[in-house]
Amino acid sequence: MWTGIIEKYRAYLPVSEQTPIVSLCEGNTPLIPIDNLLKRWAYPHVGMSNTKV
C-alpha cells in the first residue's frame, strides 16, 4: 500500500520518526503516455497525469 510522498522520501527530508506525518496518499498518480502529442510537440518524454484514477 502506498503511504504517501513524505514517507517515501522521509530519509531526505528534515523529519524524524517523531514527526507527525499527514498524508492523503498523494504522489503516486501514474503518468499516461501521450504519443500523439509527442509527435506534434517533438518532446521525447512527456506524460499526462490522470488524477481521476
N, C-alpha and C positions, 0 to 999 in steps of 0.2 A: 504494500500500500504506500502510495506517495504521501510523504509527511510535510511537504512544502519546501520552498526555495531556501528559507532561512536554515532549516535543519540540514539540507543538503550541503550548504556552504558554511556551516557553523564554524569549522576549523579556520576559515579565512576571515571571519567577522569578529568584531570586538564584543563577543558574548561569551558567557561561561555556562557551565551546567546549571547554575542557579538562576540564570536569566530566564524570566518567563517569556515564552515564545507564543505569539498568537498567529495562527495560520488559517487561511481559507483554502488550503491545499492548492495554492497558486503556483504557477511556474512550470507546469508540465503539459501545457497545451501543445498538441502536435502541430507541426508545420505541414501544410499540404502543398506539394509541388504544383507550380502553375506554368507548365511547359509552354503553352500558347503565348503567354505574356513574356516569357523568357526570350522567345524568338523575336518578338516585337521590340522589346526594350534592349536586347543584347546584353543582359546581365547573366552571368554563369550560374549563380546560386541564389535564387530567390524563392521564398515560400510564403504562403499566406496562412495566418493563424485563424483557425476556426474556433471561436470561443463558445459556439453553440453545442459543442460535443459534450 
